[in-house]
Amino acid sequence: MIAIEVQRKLDRARDFREGMECLGREEQYIRNEEFVKFRYSPALLGIHCAISYCDALRSGMGRENLSSQEHGAAASDLESLLRSRNFENRKGIGHLRRILGMKNRVAYAPATMTEDEFEDAVKQAGRFADWAEEAGRKLKIEGW
């Protein structure tokens, strides 16, 4: 049963990542004879990608009730689970915390973000996704 839940969350994470990468390309499409670049969409997909990878890892390590509201606590919980399994490479937690710290700004804040901030959101999400893929394999999480 855990493997099915992990696969569901992992499929979602990978889908969000692919969408982030697709929309994050430099030139997307032409509108009114101008190339349009998406900014908020890839950043928000990257955030949800990271959340889904975090949830897949936590589910695979035995967490059953994952709150959709406490993402900051999820990062600490993931770190605790990794520590309890003596998993030394916890550098992904820093990427996760950084990307989660951008969520309200990307999704809700009235202030406009800079191009560098959008690029950083996508970069951090990609780094966390790479780390999570490796961690899931090394931890031999069922369903990964």
N, C-alpha and C positions, 0 to 999 in steps of 0.2 A: 504494500500500500504506500509506503514511503517513496518508493521508486516512481510511482505514478505521479505523486504530488511534486517531486523534484523535477520530473520531466515536464510537467505542466508549467512550472515556474521558469525552468530553463528555456523552454520553447518561447515563452513570452519575452524573456531577457534577450535572446538572440534575435527575435523579431524586432524589438525596439532598437537594438544595436544596428541592425541592417537598415532600418528606417533612418536612424540618426546619420549613418554614413552616407546613405543615398541623398538625403536632403542637405547634408553638410558639404557636398561638393561645391566647388567654386561657382560655377555657373549652372543654374538649374533649368530655366526655360525663358523664352522670350515673351514679354508682355509689353504691348505698346512699343515694339521695336527696341526694347531694352532687356538686357539680361537681368534676371531677378535672383537674388541670393536669399535663401531662408536663413533665419538666425534663431528665432525663438523655438521653432519646431524641432530642429536637431538638438538644441540644448535640452529641451523638455523631454524628448525621447531618450536622450542620454541619461538624464536623471532617473527616468522610469526603468531604463535598462539596468542601472546600478541597483535600484531597489529590488528588481526582480532577481538579479543574480544573488544579492544578499539573502533574499527570502529562500532561494533554491538551496544555498549553502546551509542556512539555518535549519530548514526543513530536513535536509539530508543528515544533519547532525542531531536530529531528535526534537526540535522545537515544533510543537503542534499548533499553538495559538499565536499567530503572528498578527500584531496590531498594524493597521494601515495608517495610524496616526502618529506613531512614535518612531519615526525613522532614525532620529538621533540615538535613541535607546537601542535600536536595531544594530547600529554600528558597534556599540559597546557590548551588546549581547554576542554578536559575531566574534568580536575580539576575545571575549571570555570563553566561548566555545572552542576557538582555535588554541587558546592557551591551555585549556583542559586536555586537549589532544596532543600537546607538545608540538604544535605546528609552529615552527619558528618564523617562517616568512609571513609576517603580518603587515607588510608594507602597503598592501591593498587597502587596509583600514584607513590610512591617511587619505588615499584617493577618494574613498567612499565618503568620509566625513567632509571633505572639501566639496564634492559634488552635491551632497545633501544640503550643505550650507548655502548653496545657490538656488535651491528649489523655490523658496518664496520670492526671491528677486526675479527669477525667470518667469514664474507663473502669475504672480500677483502684484508685485511692486509697481508703483506708478512711474518710477524713474527708468529712463532708458539705459540699457547696458551698452558698453563699448564693444567693438568688434573683437578686441582682445579677450574680453570677458566671455563672449559667446564661444570663441575658439577654445578658451581654457575649459569651459564646461564640457565641450565635446572631447577634448583631450583627456581630461580627468576620467570621464566615463569610459573612454576606450581603454585607458590604463587599468581601471578597476576591472573591466570586463576581461581583459587579458589575464590579469592576476587571478580572478575568480575561476576562469576556465582551468588554469593550471592547478589551483588549490583544490577544485572539485575532483580532478583526476588524481592528484597525489593523495588526497584523503580517502580515495576509493569510495566516494559517495554513491550509494546505490541509485541507479537511474541516470547518472551523469554520463 
